[in-house]
Amino acid sequence: MIQKILILLLGLNCFFLIPENFSQSVFENTSKTTIYNFLDELANDRIITLTSVVKPYTRMYIAEKLKEALKSEKLNKRQKDELTFFLKDYGFDIDNKVPSPVFYNLFKSNTNQSLTLNPPGFYYADSLFRFGCRPVLGIECFKNNNGFIYHSFSGAEAFADVDKRVSVYASLVDNNESEMLAKEQFLTQRTGAIYKQNVNESGRNDFSEMRGGIMYNWKWGGVGLVKDQLVWGNNYNGSNIFSGRTPTFAQVKLYMNPVKWLKFNYIHGWLVSEVIDSSRSYYDSQNVYRGVYHSKFLAANMFSITPLKGLDFSFGNSIVYSDIGVQPAYLIPFMFFKSIDHTLNSTNNERGQNSQMFFDISSRQIPHTHLFASLFVDEIELRTMFDPPKSRNQLSVKTGFKVNNIIPNTFIIGEYTRSNPWVYRHYISTTTFASNTYNLGHYLRDNSEEYYLALGYQPLRGLSISADYTKASKGEEFDWLLVSSTGSPFLKYVIWRNESYSLKVTYEIFNNVKAFSSFTYSNIMDKTGLYTPDFLKGINRTVSFGFNVGL
């Protein structure tokens, strides 16, 4: 079925092919925060234009924005150094010229190949084929009054383009944690993981993550099949639309930018329900039970319109559905999916699916300033909007700002997030807004609130020193019968609270090679005992440090 869908989409888009200026589509991991932050800074300073509501960006999109910045005379010395630094990596996507080797060139007789340290990896390029392969490894250590723990990882990533029409990429990373830090119930922004616990009774907890995809490209878009993260919604401390915290899942991906003022993104994803389908589960001939999950799917789209330079208005919708196989109507990218659900299931709530809407506005029209707000709508009843005791308005709202370089090489960030009771949740277990039981939306889930403030200074290329404050609260998760009959109060009883102060230092030595350290004072109250790793419960002063290559 997947192959048929992909072939169909590829075939339809053959009508749009233009023989020159193809857009390569290798998606850059959102964990590479330094390049994402640098582009954001350039956009806030009005050096480049940037639509930042949908991530990850492609390497080509990043390269084009760096090239756009080359034309500006507004760059300060550090920004010029940063630009030269990042072009050593992403310039490969513009001119197909392999990076220059730092040390002795093992391939000095062949200018098409290079083994480099900055960025680390092997690269090859000619008029038809472009290839890069890079190591991924690192360690992060934590020490506080509860003890010492670590997270280590190793692997590799590779990407290639064939004739600029076909892009492929893959990344495989094995991880090891001495204490599990990203379980699905934890209220954390760490990316979720499917753990193998206490491997060989060693106390280690292992997991692996495979990302990758294949895309067909044309001048103003691309389509393909990927297994990757999904981050939708402007934010600096966790999106409230698609946060990207879930383990990666397979998705048909389509994006188009036919004119400067319109961008469109669509995905159809295969989620993991982790809900056993008893009718398909069985005992085999060796009397071993094989549990089979119910199928679960996600369709989502996002339109981004730029009516004025620096102003983006984005809107879209999504639906999580199950028990009907892949529904062809949800493969039509531009549809309003809730209306389709009404057609397919009439008004029978028990047979219906779980739909959402979202809106995002982003303004960079004031020099050095980014203002943004996003709204996630799970369910809304306008007649009870201003009657909280009866309200069933299941909404999540995020608003914030970032100001760069009012004082040279500094930034300030402020964000506020509120998620009402039962937003992101659903009374049917196979259509929850989750994959592998990790919420697709904001990391605090429903009935929660967060204040976030950060100050930063970047004195040199690659060096960032920042301090931040977070106050986050979560209330009880109400039973559906209570919500459906009377509504439910917002944060009437707080069962989890985190108030923390952090000081962080990061230095990117080479492209994709970083060292970092931080000190965090945190006071975490967890009445449930479920939302926080044991290592972080209570009052703690935590020192962390480490390095990574490739992430």
C-alpha positions in Angstrom: 0.0 0.0 0.0 2.8 2.5 0.9 4.6 1.8 -2.4 1.4 2.4 -4.3 0.7 5.7 -2.6 4.2 6.9 -3.2 4.2 5.9 -6.9 0.8 7.7 -7.3 2.1 10.9 -5.8 5.3 10.8 -7.7 3.4 10.2 -10.9 1.0 13.1 -10.4 3.8 15.5 -9.8 5.7 14.5 -13.0 3.3 17.0 -14.7 5.0 19.8 -12.8 8.6 19.0 -13.7 10.7 21.8 -15.0 14.1 20.9 -16.5 16.3 23.3 -14.6 16.8 24.7 -11.1 15.7 21.7 -9.0 15.3 22.0 -5.3 17.3 19.4 -3.3 15.4 17.9 -0.3 17.7 16.6 2.4 16.1 17.5 5.7 18.5 18.8 8.4 18.0 17.4 11.9 16.3 20.0 14.2 18.8 19.0 16.9 21.4 21.1 15.1 20.2 24.2 16.9 23.2 26.4 16.0 22.3 26.7 12.3 18.6 27.1 13.1 19.3 29.8 15.6 21.7 31.6 13.3 19.0 31.8 10.5 16.5 33.0 13.0 18.9 35.8 14.1 19.5 36.8 10.5 15.7 37.0 9.9 15.1 38.9 13.1 17.7 41.5 12.0 16.0 41.6 8.6 19.1 40.4 6.8 17.1 37.5 5.2 13.5 36.5 4.9 12.5 33.3 6.7 9.2 31.4 7.1 10.0 29.4 10.3 6.6 27.8 11.1 7.5 24.4 9.6 10.7 22.5 10.4 13.0 20.7 9.6 14.4 22.8 6.8 16.2 21.2 3.9 19.9 21.7 3.5 19.3 23.5 0.3 16.9 25.9 1.9 19.5 26.6 4.6 22.2 27.1 1.9 20.0 29.5 -0.1 19.4 31.6 3.1 23.1 31.7 3.8 23.7 32.8 0.2 21.0 35.5 0.6 22.9 36.8 3.7 26.1 37.2 1.7 24.5 40.1 -0.2 23.8 42.1 3.0 25.9 44.9 4.4 24.2 44.8 7.8 26.2 41.8 9.2 28.4 42.6 12.2 31.9 40.9 12.6 30.6 37.9 14.5 27.8 37.3 12.0 30.3 37.5 9.1 32.4 34.9 10.9 29.4 32.7 11.5 28.4 33.0 7.8 31.8 32.0 6.6 31.8 29.1 9.1 28.4 27.6 8.1 29.2 28.0 4.3 32.0 25.5 4.8 29.3 23.0 5.3 26.2 24.1 3.5 28.2 25.6 0.6 28.4 22.0 -0.6 24.7 22.2 -1.4 25.1 25.3 -3.5 28.0 24.7 -5.8 28.6 21.0 -5.5 32.2 21.7 -4.5 33.6 19.3 -1.9 34.9 21.0 1.3 38.6 21.6 1.4 40.5 19.1 3.6 41.9 20.5 6.9 44.8 18.0 7.0 46.5 15.9 4.4 44.2 15.0 1.5 44.0 11.3 0.9 42.4 12.0 -2.4 44.7 14.8 -3.7 44.7 13.3 -7.2 40.9 13.6 -7.3 39.3 17.0 -6.6 35.9 15.4 -6.6 36.5 13.7 -3.2 37.5 15.0 0.2 38.0 13.7 3.7 37.7 16.6 6.1 37.7 17.6 9.7 35.6 20.8 9.3 33.0 19.6 8.7 34.0 16.1 9.7 33.2 13.4 7.1 33.8 12.2 3.6 32.4 14.1 0.6 32.1 13.4 -3.1 30.6 15.6 -5.9 30.4 15.6 -9.7 28.0 16.9 -12.3 25.5 14.1 -11.6 26.0 12.8 -8.1 26.6 14.4 -4.7 27.3 12.4 -1.5 28.3 13.1 2.1 28.9 10.7 5.0 29.5 12.0 8.6 30.1 10.5 12.0 27.6 11.0 14.9 28.8 10.5 18.4 28.8 12.2 21.8 28.2 12.1 25.5 26.3 14.2 28.0 26.9 13.8 31.8 24.8 15.1 34.7 25.8 15.4 38.4 23.7 16.6 41.3 22.9 15.6 44.9 21.0 12.6 43.6 24.1 11.1 41.9 25.7 10.9 38.5 24.1 9.8 35.2 25.0 10.0 31.5 23.6 9.7 28.0 26.0 8.5 25.2 25.4 8.0 21.5 27.2 6.9 18.4 26.3 6.3 14.7 26.5 7.9 11.3 24.5 9.9 8.8 24.7 10.2 5.0 23.0 12.1 2.3 23.1 12.2 -1.5 21.5 13.8 -4.6 21.2 12.3 -8.0 20.9 14.8 -10.9 19.3 17.1 -8.3 16.0 15.4 -8.9 16.3 12.6 -6.3 17.5 13.2 -2.8 18.1 10.5 -0.2 19.3 10.7 3.4 19.7 8.4 6.4 20.9 8.6 10.0 21.3 5.7 12.4 22.2 6.5 16.0 22.5 4.1 19.0 21.9 5.6 22.4 22.6 4.5 25.9 21.3 6.1 29.2 22.3 5.1 32.7 18.8 6.4 33.8 15.9 6.8 31.4 15.3 10.5 30.8 12.7 10.6 28.1 9.9 8.1 29.0 6.5 8.9 27.5 5.0 10.1 30.8 7.9 12.5 31.7 7.3 16.2 31.2 10.5 17.0 29.4 11.5 18.3 26.0 14.0 15.5 25.4 13.0 13.5 22.3 11.1 10.3 23.1 12.6 6.8 22.9 11.6 3.2 22.8 13.8 1.8 25.5 15.4 -1.6 26.0 15.5 -1.4 29.8 18.3 -2.7 32.0 20.1 -4.4 29.1 21.7 -7.7 30.3 21.1 -6.6 33.9 23.8 -4.0 33.4 21.6 -1.0 34.5 22.0 0.5 31.0 18.9 1.6 29.0 19.4 1.4 25.2 17.5 2.8 22.3 18.2 3.5 18.6 16.7 6.0 16.2 16.7 5.7 12.4 15.9 8.8 10.3 15.9 9.0 6.6 13.9 9.4 3.4 13.8 9.6 -0.4 12.4 12.7 -2.1 11.7 13.7 -5.7 12.4 17.4 -6.4 11.3 20.0 -8.8 11.9 23.8 -9.0 9.3 24.8 -6.5 8.7 21.7 -4.4 9.2 18.1 -3.6 7.4 14.9 -2.6 8.6 11.6 -1.1 8.6 9.1 1.7 10.5 10.0 4.9 10.9 8.8 8.5 11.6 12.0 10.4 10.5 14.5 13.0 7.7 17.0 12.6 8.0 20.4 14.2 5.2 22.9 13.3 4.6 26.2 15.1 6.9 29.1 15.9 8.6 28.7 19.2 11.9 28.9 21.2 11.0 26.5 24.0 8.7 23.8 22.6 6.0 24.1 20.0 2.3 23.6 20.9 1.3 22.3 17.5 3.7 19.5 16.5 6.6 19.5 19.0 8.8 16.9 17.4 9.2 15.1 20.7 7.8 11.8 19.5 10.0 9.1 18.1 10.2 9.5 14.3 7.5 7.9 12.2 7.1 7.2 8.5 5.2 9.8 6.4 4.5 10.8 2.8 5.7 14.4 2.6 4.8 17.1 0.1 5.9 20.7 0.1 5.4 23.4 -2.4 6.5 27.0 -2.8 5.0 28.0 -6.2 5.2 31.8 -5.5 7.1 33.9 -3.0 4.0 34.7 -0.9 2.7 31.1 -0.5 4.2 27.9 1.0 2.3 24.7 1.5 3.2 21.6 3.5 1.4 18.3 3.8 2.2 14.9 5.5 0.4 11.6 5.8 1.9 9.6 8.6 1.8 6.1 9.9 1.7 6.4 13.7 2.2 3.7 16.3 -0.9 3.2 18.4 0.5 0.6 20.9 -3.2 -0.5 21.3 -3.5 -4.3 21.0 -5.9 -5.5 18.3 -7.1 -8.7 19.9 -8.8 -10.0 16.8 -5.4 -10.0 14.9 -3.2 -11.1 17.8 -2.5 -14.8 18.3 -0.4 -17.6 19.7 2.0 -19.2 17.2 3.0 -22.9 16.9 5.6 -22.4 19.7 2.8 -21.0 22.0 4.4 -17.6 21.8 1.9 -14.7 21.9 2.2 -12.2 19.1 0.4 -8.9 19.9 -0.6 -6.9 16.9 -1.4 -3.2 17.2 -4.3 -1.3 15.7 -3.3 0.8 12.7 -3.2 4.5 13.3 -2.7 7.4 10.8 -2.2 11.1 10.7 -2.9 13.6 7.9 -2.0 17.2 8.3 -1.5 20.3 6.1 -0.2 23.9 6.7 -0.7 26.9 4.4 1.7 29.8 5.0 0.9 33.2 3.4 3.2 36.2 3.3 1.0 39.3 2.6 3.9 41.7 3.6 7.6 41.2 3.9 8.4 39.8 7.3 4.8 38.9 8.1 3.6 35.2 7.8 0.2 33.9 8.5 -0.1 30.1 8.7 -3.2 27.9 9.1 -3.9 24.2 8.7 -5.6 21.2 10.1 -4.9 17.6 10.9 -6.7 14.3 11.7 -5.7 11.2 13.6 -7.7 8.2 12.3 -7.8 4.5 12.6 -9.8 1.3 11.9 -10.6 2.2 8.3 -7.2 1.5 6.6 -5.6 4.3 4.6 -8.5 6.6 3.6 -8.0 8.0 0.1 -9.8 11.2 1.0 -7.1 12.0 3.6 -4.5 11.6 0.8 -5.8 14.8 -0.9 -3.4 17.3 0.5 -5.5 20.5 0.6 -8.6 19.2 2.3 -10.4 20.2 5.5 -10.3 16.8 7.2 -13.0 17.3 9.8 -15.6 17.8 7.1 -14.4 14.5 5.4 -14.8 12.8 8.8 -18.5 14.0 9.0 -19.1 12.5 5.5 -17.5 9.2 6.3 -19.0 8.7 9.8 -22.1 10.9 9.8 -22.6 12.2 13.4 -21.7 8.9 15.1 -19.0 10.1 17.6 -18.0 6.5 18.5 -17.1 5.9 14.8 -15.6 9.3 14.3 -12.0 10.3 14.1 -9.9 12.9 16.0 -9.4 16.2 14.1 -7.6 19.4 15.0 -7.0 23.0 13.6 -4.1 25.3 14.1 -3.1 28.9 13.3 0.2 30.7 13.6 1.2 34.3 13.0 4.8 35.5 12.8 6.0 39.1 12.4 9.6 40.2 11.9 8.6 43.7 10.7 10.1 45.5 13.7 13.9 45.6 13.3 15.7 42.9 15.4 12.4 41.6 16.7 10.3 38.4 16.2 6.8 38.4 17.5 4.7 35.2 17.2 1.6 33.5 18.4 0.1 30.1 17.7 -3.2 28.5 18.5 -4.0 24.8 18.5 -7.8 24.0 18.4 -8.8 20.5 19.5 -12.4 21.4 20.3 -14.2 24.7 20.6 -17.7 25.8 21.7 -18.2 29.6 21.2 -21.4 29.7 23.2 -19.4 28.7 26.4 -16.2 30.6 25.5 -16.7 33.1 28.4 -18.3 30.6 30.9 -15.4 28.7 32.3 -17.4 26.3 34.5 -19.2 25.0 31.4 -16.4 25.5 28.9 -15.3 22.7 26.7 -12.9 24.8 24.7 -9.9 22.5 24.3 -7.3 25.0 23.1 -3.6 25.5 23.5 -2.2 29.0 23.0 1.5 30.1 22.7 2.7 33.6 22.4 6.2 35.1 22.6 9.0 37.3 21.3 12.7 37.3 20.6 14.9 40.4 20.2 18.4 40.1 18.8 21.2 42.7 18.7 19.5 45.7 20.3 22.8 45.4 22.3 25.2 43.9 19.8 25.5 40.1 20.0 22.8 39.6 22.6 19.3 38.2 22.6 16.2 38.1 24.9 13.4 35.6 24.6 10.0 35.5 26.3 7.2 32.9 25.9 3.9 32.0 27.5 2.0 28.8 26.9 -1.4 27.7 28.1 -3.1 24.4 27.3 -6.6 23.8 28.5 -7.9 20.6 30.0 -8.3 17.7 27.6 -6.5 19.4 24.7 -4.4 16.8 22.8 -6.4 14.0 24.5 -9.2 11.8 23.0 -11.6 9.4 24.5 -10.9 6.7 21.9 -7.5 5.1 22.6 -6.7 4.5 18.9 -7.1 8.1 17.8 -5.2 9.9 20.5 -2.9 12.8 19.4 0.1 10.6 20.0 2.5 8.1 18.5 4.2 5.4 20.6 2.1 7.0 23.4 4.2 10.2 23.2 2.0 13.3 22.8 2.5 15.0 19.3 1.8 18.4 20.8 3.3 20.5 23.7 5.5 18.6 26.1 3.4 19.6 29.1 0.3 18.1 27.5 -3.1 19.3 28.7 -4.2 21.5 31.7 -0.8 23.2 31.9 0.9 26.5 31.8 4.5 27.7 31.2 6.4 31.0 31.5 9.9 31.1 29.9 12.5 33.9 29.8 16.0 33.7 28.4 18.9 36.1 28.0 22.0 35.4 25.9 25.3 36.8 24.8 27.4 35.6 21.8 30.8 37.3 22.0 32.6 35.2 19.4 31.8 33.0 16.5 30.3 29.7 17.8 30.3 30.7 21.5 26.9 31.2 23.2 26.4 32.1 26.9 22.8 32.2 28.1 20.7 32.2 31.2 17.0 31.2 31.4 14.1 30.9 33.8 11.2 28.5 33.5 8.1 28.2 35.6 5.8 25.3 34.4 2.7 23.9 36.1 0.4 21.0 35.3 -3.0 20.2 36.8 -4.8 16.9 37.0 -5.9 15.0 33.9 -9.7 14.8 34.2 -11.9 11.9 33.2 -13.7 12.4 29.9 -17.2 12.0 31.4 -16.5 15.0 33.7 -15.2 17.1 30.8 -18.1 16.3 28.5 -20.8 17.0 31.0 -19.6 20.1 32.9 -16.3 21.2 31.6 -13.3 21.3 33.9 -11.4 24.0 35.7 -8.0 25.1 34.6 -5.1 24.4 37.0 -7.5 24.2 40.0 -5.3 21.6 41.6 -1.6 21.7 40.5 0.0 18.2 40.7 3.3 19.0 39.1 5.4 22.2 39.1 8.9 23.0 37.9 10.7 26.2 38.7 14.2 26.3 37.3 17.1 28.7 36.6 19.9 27.7 34.2 23.2 29.0 33.0 24.5 27.4 29.7 27.7 27.7 27.7 28.0 26.2 24.2 30.9 26.4 21.8 30.8 24.9 18.2 34.5 24.2 17.6 34.0 22.9 14.0 30.9 22.5 11.9 28.8 19.8 13.7 31.3 19.5 16.6 30.2 21.1 19.9 31.2 21.2 23.5 28.7 22.4 26.1 28.1 22.7 29.8 25.4 24.1 32.1 24.3 24.6 35.7 20.7 24.4 36.7 18.9 25.1 39.9 15.5 23.3 39.9 12.7 22.8 42.2 10.3 20.1 40.9 7.2 19.1 42.8 5.6 15.9 41.5 2.6 14.6 43.5 2.1 11.7 41.1 5.7 10.5 41.1 5.3 9.7 37.4 6.1 12.9 35.5 9.8 13.3 36.5 12.9 11.1 36.5 14.0 10.1 40.0 17.3 11.9 39.3 15.6 15.3 39.0 12.9 15.2 41.7 12.9 17.8 44.4 15.4 20.6 44.8 18.5 20.0 42.8 21.6 21.8 41.6 22.6 20.0 38.5 25.8 20.4 36.5 25.9 18.9 33.0 28.7 18.8 30.4 29.6 17.0 27.3 30.3 17.1 23.6 28.7 15.9 20.4 29.7 15.4 16.8 27.0 15.4 14.1 24.0 16.5 16.2 
